[in-house]
């Protein structure tokens, strides 16, 4: 058993993590309660992380943190356990359950170890994951605007983009979200039945004013001005007709 511990340690130090893991798997049960158990479990946990078996890594590292709360390696283990969740997080286009879990784990680490040497990296990972959730939510909302010319799509787009702006008020997608909210209202007004058109034009113009107030130098300015002129033309004609 001691010979395998020595061999596993040598393999670990040489960076041969898969081979070290196979050795450690054989001896971990036999070292429970022994003085060398903490070192063995540290190396064992790291072999899973280094071989990209992140599901097992986060499980084993969380067990290490629980079993050895006074270990000098506890912050490293706690951080890598949380980072394992980050590494499992999928592309933004897929279900984001793991991303939410990763943010939760990383935020727990940040709150638990606010002076950790890993704090900056953990914070950067949280920002990256937050951006992924924002991108996912924005693209879902945008789909309603781009799936067809039916009025119900544009109504849904306005609602979805409103919800996005409420949930992510400081998002880097804010300008685009406000633009497509106006665009959806514009298309809804332009394709509206006459008896609803006046109200919808007013609503679209409200979104226009909000967009220009927040982003006076918006990159879509030419399109927006053309859309504005169309809406004002309808509004003017409607007023003239009533007169």
Long-range contacts (C-beta under 8 A, 24 or more apart in sequence): 1-27, 1-30, 1-31, 5-31, 5-36, 5-40, 8-40, 8-43, 9-43, 12-43, 12-46, 12-47, 15-50, 17-46, 17-47, 17-50, 17-51, 18-47, 18-51, 20-47, 21-47, 21-48, 21-51, 38-68, 38-71, 41-67, 41-68, 42-71, 42-73, 42-77, 45-77, 45-80, 46-80, 49-80, 49-84, 52-87, 54-84, 54-85, 54-87, 54-88, 55-84, 55-88, 57-81, 57-84, 58-82, 58-84, 58-85, 58-88, 58-105, 75-113, 75-116, 75-117, 75-118, 76-118, 78-109, 78-112, 78-113, 79-109, 79-113, 79-116, 79-118, 79-121, 79-122, 81-105, 82-106, 82-108, 82-109, 82-122, 83-122, 83-125, 86-125, 86-129, 89-129, 89-132, 92-132, 92-133, 92-135, 92-136, 92-139, 93-136, 93-139, 96-132, 96-133, 96-136, 99-129, 99-132, 99-133, 100-133, 102-129, 103-129, 103-130, 103-133, 131-172, 134-168, 134-171, 134-172, 134-173, 135-173, 137-164, 137-167, 137-168, 138-164, 138-168, 138-171, 138-173, 138-176, 138-177, 141-177, 141-180, 142-176, 142-180, 144-184, 145-180, 145-183, 145-184, 145-187, 149-187, 149-191, 151-188, 151-191, 151-192, 154-184, 154-185, 154-187, 154-188, 155-184, 155-188, 157-181, 157-184, 158-184, 158-185, 158-188, 174-214, 175-211, 175-214, 175-215, 175-218, 175-219, 178-207, 178-210, 178-211, 178-214, 178-215, 179-211, 179-218, 179-220, 179-224, 181-207, 181-211, 182-207, 182-208, 182-210, 182-211, 182-224, 182-227, 183-227, 186-227, 186-230, 186-231, 189-231, 189-234, 190-230, 190-234, 197-234, 197-238, 198-235, 198-238, 201-231, 201-234, 201-235, 201-238, 202-235, 204-231, 205-231, 205-232, 205-235
